[in-house]
Amino acid sequence: MFGRVKSFTTILLILVFVFSINLMSLEASELEEIYKEQQKIDKKINETETIINQKERERKNTLAEIASLNQSMEKTNEEIERLEKQLAATQEHITETEKDIEVKEKEVAERTQVLEERLCQIYKQGDVSFLEVFFQSTSISDFLTRFEFLKMITENDTALLAELEAEREQLEEIKAGLEKKKLELASLKEKNDQKKQQLQIASAHRQNLVKQIEQEKEAYEQMLKDLEEQSKKITAQLLAMQSSSGEGPGWFQWPTPGYYRITSPYGMRVHPITKVKSFHQGVDIAAPYGHDVVAGADGKVLSTSYQGAYGNTIIVDHGGGVAVLYPHLSKYLVKPGDIVRRNQVIGKVGTSGWSTGPHIHFEVRINGEHVNPMPYLRK
């Protein structure tokens, strides 16, 4: 009887051992699949973030081009306005010159008519005019005086006529110069009008391009949001699968050796980015970018992934239902499944995710619930 019980117990132990091995094998296989899925999502997240950053650069560059085009348009408008004023002033000058020419032409016509009439009368009278002047003179001196006076009047009329004609020709030259200037100004204005039109077309094209870039960026941002949600679900799976055996580490090594300033403690606060009052689930410790981040205790790396607002995050399972999150990293130095020791460098300080500067967020989870990490931390 005793032998049968002993045999049954032995068989039962063997079955339990085999079942445990199979269960462990199943868990390991399941973990491996989760790790692979996490890696795929992380890769997609990194690729999507790269595209989003590229789209943002394109958007900023295009906006800078639009600003430059607008500045050029402003200068072109100023040049067009200046040319229009010059054209108006030149046209006004041309109009005034045309009036002056009309006046001179009228004066020339009047003087020409007077001179023609006088010369015609002298020609018709011929020698009679000379004899009349001679016989009407009281003396030779009087005759010479009268004759010279008549001659002087004729010469003065001729000189005045020549002077008026010269002035009219000068005004015609001025008018021709103004007409030439008007054509040059009109040509310049036409070129500036064409330039303005080209700038407007280029600006409109780039504004449409900005809208297109923003739409593409929004689509990728939505894609990133969906990927981050998937990543969170996987993290929740990993935390649910963490080891509950053992008693846990009891205490944790300070994660940033040599840097101990806490910039945001555990508890309620106004979020520095969203400006909304919310519960801070860990402590923020300021440290230089790229500084070492060490494991708080012995454990197994559950995840190294991008966690949305948390950025690049390492999750370490320390047993006993205890896990620690190390977010906002700039670099991972471990991978999922790695066994780490207390004070081992596992990553580098960064500012990934929602962050206002280089720091490490140290968060302790016990059976999935966040707790104040300060009682567990030692320098």
GUROVO-246338 format. One record per residue (C-alpha): residue number from 0; residue in three letters; x, y, z. Coordinates in steps of 0.2 Angstrom, whole numbers, plus 5000, padded with zeros to 4 digits. Each point is the difference from the previous one (the first is absolute). Example, Ala and Ser with C-alpha at 12.3 -4.5 7.8 and 13.67 -1.06 7.14 Angstrom:
REC    n  res    c1    c2    c3
REC    0  ALA  5062  4978  5039
REC    1  SER  5006  5017  4997
***
This chain:
REC    n  res    c1    c2    c3
REC    0  MET  5000  5000  5000
REC    1  PHE  5014  5012  5005
REC    2  GLY  5009  4996  4984
REC    3  ARG  4985  5004  4989
REC    4  VAL  4998  5017  5009
REC    5  LYS  5019  5003  4997
REC    6  SER  4998  4995  4982
REC    7  PHE  4985  5011  4998
REC    8  THR  5009  5015  5008
REC    9  THR  5015  4997  4989
REC   10  ILE  4989  5000  4984
REC   11  LEU  4991  5016  5006
REC   12  LEU  5016  5009  5003
REC   13  ILE  5006  4995  4983
REC   14  LEU  4984  5006  4992
REC   15  VAL  5001  5017  5010
REC   16  PHE  5018  5002  4994
REC   17  VAL  4996  4996  4982
REC   18  PHE  4985  5011  5001
REC   19  SER  5011  5014  5008
REC   20  ILE  5013  4998  4986
REC   21  ASN  4986  5001  4987
REC   22  LEU  4992  5015  5008
REC   23  MET  5017  5009  5001
REC   24  SER  5004  4995  4982
REC   25  LEU  4983  5007  4995
REC   26  GLU  5003  5016  5010
REC   27  ALA  5017  5002  4992
REC   28  SER  4993  4997  4983
REC   29  GLU  4986  5012  5003
REC   30  LEU  5012  5013  5007
REC   31  GLU  5011  4998  4984
REC   32  GLU  4985  5003  4989
REC   33  ILE  4996  5016  5010
REC   34  TYR  5018  5006  4999
REC   35  LYS  5000  4998  4982
REC   36  GLU  4983  5009  4998
REC   37  GLN  5007  5014  5011
REC   38  GLN  5016  5001  4989
REC   39  LYS  4989  5001  4984
REC   40  ILE  4989  5014  5008
REC   41  ASP  5016  5009  5007
REC   42  LYS  5007  5000  4982
REC   43  LYS  4984  5007  4993
REC   44  ILE  4999  5013  5013
REC   45  ASN  5018  5005  4996
REC   46  GLU  4997  5001  4982
REC   47  THR  4984  5009  5002
REC   48  GLU  5008  5013  5012
REC   49  THR  5014  5002  4987
REC   50  ILE  4987  5004  4986
REC   51  ILE  4990  5012  5012
REC   52  ASN  5017  5009  5004
REC   53  GLN  5003  5001  4981
REC   54  LYS  4983  5007  4996
REC   55  GLU  5002  5013  5014
REC   56  ARG  5017  5005  4992
REC   57  GLU  4991  5001  4983
REC   58  ARG  4986  5010  5007
REC   59  LYS  5012  5013  5009
REC   60  ASN  5011  5001  4984
REC   61  THR  4985  5003  4989
REC   62  LEU  4993  5013  5012
REC   63  ALA  5017  5009  5000
REC   64  GLU  4999  5000  4981
REC   65  ILE  4983  5007  5001
REC   66  ALA  5006  5014  5012
REC   67  SER  5015  5003  4988
REC   68  LEU  4988  5001  4985
REC   69  ASN  4988  5012  5010
REC   70  GLN  5015  5011  5004
REC   71  SER  5005  5000  4981
REC   72  MET  4982  5004  4996
REC   73  GLU  5000  5015  5012
REC   74  LYS  5015  5007  4992
REC   75  THR  4993  4997  4983
REC   76  ASN  4984  5009  5005
REC   77  GLU  5010  5015  5006
REC   78  GLU  5010  5000  4984
REC   79  ILE  4984  5000  4990
REC   80  GLU  4993  5014  5011
REC   81  ARG  5016  5010  4997
REC   82  LEU  4999  4997  4981
REC   83  GLU  4982  5005  4999
REC   84  LYS  5003  5016  5009
REC   85  GLN  5015  5004  4988
REC   86  LEU  4988  4996  4985
REC   87  ALA  4987  5011  5007
REC   88  ALA  5013  5014  5002
REC   89  THR  5007  4997  4983
REC   90  GLN  4983  5001  4992
REC   91  GLU  4996  5016  5009
REC   92  HIS  5017  5007  4994
REC   93  ILE  4996  4994  4982
REC   94  THR  4983  5009  5001
REC   95  GLU  5007  5016  5006
REC   96  THR  5013  4999  4987
REC   97  GLU  4987  4997  4986
REC   98  LYS  4991  5016  5007
REC   99  ASP  5016  5010  4999
REC  100  ILE  5003  4994  4982
REC  101  GLU  4983  5005  4995
REC  102  VAL  5003  5017  5007
REC  103  LYS  5016  5002  4991
REC  104  GLU  4993  4994  4984
REC  105  LYS  4986  5012  5002
REC  106  GLU  5013  5014  5003
REC  107  VAL  5010  4994  4985
REC  108  ALA  4985  5000  4989
REC  109  GLU  4995  5018  5005
REC  110  ARG  5017  5007  4998
REC  111  THR  5002  4991  4984
REC  112  GLN  4984  5008  4994
REC  113  VAL  5005  5017  5005
REC  114  LEU  5017  4998  4992
REC  115  GLU  4993  4993  4984
REC  116  GLU  4987  5014  4999
REC  117  ARG  5014  5013  5003
REC  118  LEU  5012  4993  4987
REC  119  CYS  4985  4998  4988
REC  120  GLN  4996  5018  5002
REC  121  ILE  5018  5006  4997
REC  122  TYR  5001  4988  4985
REC  123  LYS  4984  5007  4992
REC  124  GLN  5006  5018  5003
REC  125  GLY  5017  4997  4994
REC  126  ASP  5009  5016  4995
REC  127  VAL  4985  5011  5004
REC  128  SER  5002  4996  5017
REC  129  PHE  5018  5005  4999
REC  130  LEU  4995  5017  4991
REC  131  GLU  4986  5003  5012
REC  132  VAL  5012  4998  5014
REC  133  PHE  5013  5011  4991
REC  134  PHE  4987  5014  4996
REC  135  GLN  4991  4999  5016
REC  136  SER  5017  5003  5009
REC  137  THR  5005  5017  5005
REC  138  SER  5018  4997  4997
REC  139  ILE  5012  4987  4995
REC  140  SER  5003  4997  5019
REC  141  ASP  4981  4997  5002
REC  142  PHE  5000  4989  4985
REC  143  LEU  5014  4989  5006
REC  144  THR  4992  4999  5017
REC  145  ARG  4983  4995  4993
REC  146  PHE  5008  4987  4988
REC  147  GLU  5011  4992  5014
REC  148  PHE  4984  4999  5012
REC  149  LEU  4990  4991  4987
REC  150  LYS  5015  4988  4997
REC  151  MET  5002  4998  5019
REC  152  ILE  4982  4995  5002
REC  153  THR  5001  4987  4986
REC  154  GLU  5016  4993  5008
REC  155  ASN  4992  4999  5017
REC  156  ASP  4985  4991  4994
REC  157  THR  5011  4988  4991
REC  158  ALA  5011  4997  5016
REC  159  LEU  4985  4998  5011
REC  160  LEU  4993  4988  4989
REC  161  ALA  5016  4990  5000
REC  162  GLU  5001  5000  5019
REC  163  LEU  4982  4994  5001
REC  164  GLU  5003  4986  4988
REC  165  ALA  5016  4995  5010
REC  166  GLU  4989  5000  5016
REC  167  ARG  4987  4989  4992
REC  168  GLU  5013  4988  4993
REC  169  GLN  5008  4999  5018
REC  170  LEU  4983  4996  5007
REC  171  GLU  4997  4987  4987
REC  172  GLU  5017  4992  5005
REC  173  ILE  4995  5001  5018
REC  174  LYS  4983  4991  4996
REC  175  ALA  5009  4987  4990
REC  176  GLY  5012  4996  5015
REC  177  LEU  4984  4999  5011
REC  178  GLU  4991  4989  4988
REC  179  LYS  5016  4988  5000
REC  180  LYS  5001  5001  5019
REC  181  LYS  4981  4996  5001
REC  182  LEU  5003  4984  4989
REC  183  GLU  5015  4995  5011
REC  184  LEU  4990  5002  5016
REC  185  ALA  4985  4990  4992
REC  186  SER  5011  4986  4995
REC  187  LEU  5008  4999  5018
REC  188  LYS  4982  5000  5007
REC  189  GLU  4995  4986  4988
REC  190  LYS  5015  4990  5006
REC  191  ASN  4996  5003  5018
REC  192  ASP  4982  4996  4997
REC  193  GLN  5005  4983  4992
REC  194  LYS  5012  4997  5015
REC  195  LYS  4986  5003  5012
REC  196  GLN  4989  4988  4991
REC  197  GLN  5013  4987  5000
REC  198  LEU  5003  5003  5019
REC  199  GLN  4982  4998  5003
REC  200  ILE  4999  4984  4991
REC  201  ALA  5015  4993  5009
REC  202  SER  4993  5005  5017
REC  203  ALA  4983  4992  4996
REC  204  HIS  5009  4984  4994
REC  205  ARG  5010  4999  5017
REC  206  GLN  4985  5004  5010
REC  207  ASN  4991  4985  4992
REC  208  LEU  5016  4990  5003
REC  209  VAL  4999  5005  5019
REC  210  LYS  4982  4994  5001
REC  211  GLN  5005  4984  4992
REC  212  ILE  5015  4997  5011
REC  213  GLU  4989  5004  5016
REC  214  GLN  4987  4988  4994
REC  215  GLU  5013  4986  4998
REC  216  LYS  5008  5005  5016
REC  217  GLU  4983  4998  5009
REC  218  ALA  4998  4983  4992
REC  219  TYR  5017  4994  5006
REC  220  GLU  4997  5007  5018
REC  221  GLN  4983  4990  5000
REC  222  MET  5010  4985  4995
REC  223  LEU  5013  5004  5014
REC  224  LYS  4986  5001  5012
REC  225  ASP  4993  4983  4995
REC  226  LEU  5017  4992  5001
REC  227  GLU  5003  5008  5018
REC  228  GLU  4983  4993  5005
REC  229  GLN  5006  4983  4994
REC  230  SER  5016  5002  5009
REC  231  LYS  4991  5004  5016
REC  232  LYS  4990  4984  4999
REC  233  ILE  5015  4990  4997
REC  234  THR  5008  5008  5015
REC  235  ALA  4984  4996  5010
REC  236  GLN  5002  4982  4995
REC  237  LEU  5018  4999  5005
REC  238  LEU  4996  5007  5017
REC  239  ALA  4986  4988  5002
REC  240  MET  5013  4986  4996
REC  241  GLN  5013  5006  5012
REC  242  SER  5006  4988  5014
REC  243  SER  4991  5000  5016
REC  244  SER  5012  4988  5008
REC  245  GLY  5013  5006  5013
REC  246  GLU  4998  5014  5012
REC  247  GLY  5007  5014  4988
REC  248  PRO  5015  5010  5003
REC  249  GLY  4995  5010  5015
REC  250  TRP  5010  5016  4994
REC  251  PHE  5006  5008  4985
REC  252  GLN  5017  5008  4995
REC  253  TRP  4998  5018  4995
REC  254  PRO  4999  5000  4981
REC  255  THR  5011  5014  4996
REC  256  PRO  5017  4999  5010
REC  257  GLY  5006  5017  5005
REC  258  TYR  4984  5010  4995
REC  259  TYR  4986  5000  5014
REC  260  ARG  4990  5016  4996
REC  261  ILE  4981  4995  4999
REC  262  THR  4991  5012  4988
REC  263  SER  4983  4993  5002
REC  264  PRO  4995  4988  5015
REC  265  TYR  4987  4987  5001
REC  266  GLY  4982  5006  5001
REC  267  MET  4988  5013  4993
REC  268  ARG  5008  5014  4990
REC  269  VAL  4996  5011  4985
REC  270  HIS  5008  4992  4985
REC  271  PRO  5014  5010  4993
REC  272  ILE  4994  4997  4982
REC  273  THR  4981  4998  5000
REC  274  LYS  4998  5012  5014
REC  275  VAL  4987  4989  5007
REC  276  LYS  4999  4994  5018
REC  277  SER  5004  4981  5001
REC  278  PHE  5008  4987  5011
REC  279  HIS  5019  4998  4997
REC  280  GLN  5003  4981  5002
REC  281  GLY  5019  5001  5003
REC  282  VAL  5014  5012  5004
REC  283  ASP  5009  5010  4987
REC  284  ILE  5019  5002  5003
REC  285  ALA  5010  5012  4990
REC  286  ALA  5017  4994  4992
REC  287  PRO  5010  5005  4985
REC  288  TYR  4995  4993  4983
REC  289  GLY  5009  4984  4997
REC  290  HIS  5004  4997  5019
REC  291  ASP  5000  4981  5006
REC  292  VAL  4983  4993  5006
REC  293  VAL  5003  4985  5011
REC  294  ALA  4988  4986  5005
REC  295  GLY  4993  5002  5018
REC  296  ALA  5002  4981  5004
REC  297  ASP  5002  4983  4992
REC  298  GLY  4987  4996  4987
REC  299  LYS  4994  4995  4983
REC  300  VAL  4997  5012  4986
REC  301  LEU  4982  4999  4995
REC  302  SER  5000  5013  4986
REC  303  THR  5010  5014  4991
REC  304  SER  4988  5010  4990
REC  305  TYR  4993  5017  4996
REC  306  GLN  4985  5004  5012
REC  307  GLY  4992  5015  4993
REC  308  ALA  5001  5014  5013
REC  309  TYR  5013  4989  5009
REC  310  GLY  5011  5000  4985
REC  311  ASN  5014  4986  4999
REC  312  THR  4996  4989  5016
REC  313  ILE  5009  4985  5008
REC  314  ILE  4989  4989  5011
REC  315  VAL  5009  4989  5012
REC  316  ASP  4991  4986  5009
REC  317  HIS  5008  4998  5018
REC  318  GLY  4989  4985  5006
REC  319  GLY  4987  5000  5014
REC  320  GLY  4988  5010  4988
REC  321  VAL  5012  5015  5000
REC  322  ALA  5005  5008  4984
REC  323  VAL  5009  5017  4996
REC  324  LEU  4998  5011  4985
REC  325  TYR  5014  5011  4994
REC  326  PRO  4992  5012  4987
REC  327  HIS  5007  5015  4989
REC  328  LEU  5016  4991  4996
REC  329  SER  5012  5005  4986
REC  330  LYS  5007  4983  4998
REC  331  TYR  4997  4981  5005
REC  332  LEU  5015  4990  5005
REC  333  VAL  4990  4984  5004
REC  334  LYS  4986  4990  4990
REC  335  PRO  4985  4991  5006
REC  336  GLY  5004  4984  5009
REC  337  ASP  5017  5006  5006
REC  338  ILE  5004  4996  5018
REC  339  VAL  5006  5016  5009
REC  340  ARG  5009  5003  5017
REC  341  ARG  4998  5014  5012
REC  342  ASN  5011  5015  4995
REC  343  GLN  5002  4994  4982
REC  344  VAL  4999  5013  4986
REC  345  ILE  4985  4996  4990
REC  346  GLY  4997  5017  4990
REC  347  LYS  5004  5018  4998
REC  348  VAL  4991  5015  5006
REC  349  GLY  4989  5009  4987
REC  350  THR  4985  5011  4996
REC  351  SER  4990  4989  4989
REC  352  GLY  4981  5000  5002
REC  353  TRP  4991  5014  5009
REC  354  SER  5015  5009  5008
REC  355  THR  5006  5017  5004
REC  356  GLY  5018  4995  5002
REC  357  PRO  5012  4986  5003
REC  358  HIS  4995  4990  5015
REC  359  ILE  4995  4982  5006
REC  360  HIS  4982  4996  5006
REC  361  PHE  5002  4986  5013
REC  362  GLU  4983  4991  5002
REC  363  VAL  4997  4984  5011
REC  364  ARG  4985  4989  4997
REC  365  ILE  4995  4987  5013
REC  366  ASN  4988  4987  4993
REC  367  GLY  4996  5012  4986
REC  368  GLU  4997  5015  5011
REC  369  HIS  5011  5015  5001
REC  370  VAL  5007  5005  5018
REC  371  ASN  5011  5014  5007
REC  372  PRO  5018  4994  4995
REC  373  MET  5008  5011  5013
REC  374  PRO  4999  4988  5015
REC  375  TYR  5009  4987  4989
REC  376  LEU  5014  5011  4993
REC  377  ARG  5018  5001  5007
REC  378  LYS  5014  5011  4994
***
